[in-house]
Amino acid sequence: MKTTTFLARAILGSCVLIAFNALAAPPDIKLQPDTSKLRPSKLPGYAIAMQKCAICHSADYVKYQPPGMTQTQWTAEMAKMQHTYGAPISDDEVKQVGAYLAVAYGAAKATDASVIAASTPAPPAETPSTPPTSPGASAVPSAADGSINVQALLASNACLSCHGLTQKIVGPGYHDVAEKYKADPQAQSKLEASIHGGSVGKWGSVPMPAFTALKPEEVKALAAFVLKQ
């Protein structure tokens, strides 16, 4: 009888110890980095997709769509992203990305008249003093004194959808970034490189897309803004 009681207590004690260890030391789960990439193309919609679609989802989202979607269907999908989900893309960019996706993932060809027409929208009317914008670049108004309007840049590129001023959303809060680099004499140039060329691994496995359509002075203004937070 004593032996049976001793064994029962020993088994119970072992179970309690195992349960305690399981609660005290949860398994270290590491997510695999996102290595999926959009299919490259010389169409302007490719650069736009790399910059703006990657803000919210990986390239796998595109691959999971039904095969053989037409240009009309892809363009409608992009319009849904714009109007329903608030993607920071203009009407012209909707058409350009739709054309690119139809060629890269559908049966359309880059030489199709509809693809060419969507990829080369008519330029907006400009005064002689207004410099032309590069394909895929969003026109951002300047401040009253002629300086870069940082708030307009943040809005047009959906920066605050991924970064809070003080809190992490998808990427780190700007205050945390400023704290990390406050003693680094190369902080400005490092942030400019991350904004223009994108980065991954500095704040986790979620990549930051490249914003290659931004002008050098816009990248500089954004980096300076972050470092002041």
Beta strands, then each sheet from edge to edge (+ up, - down):
end
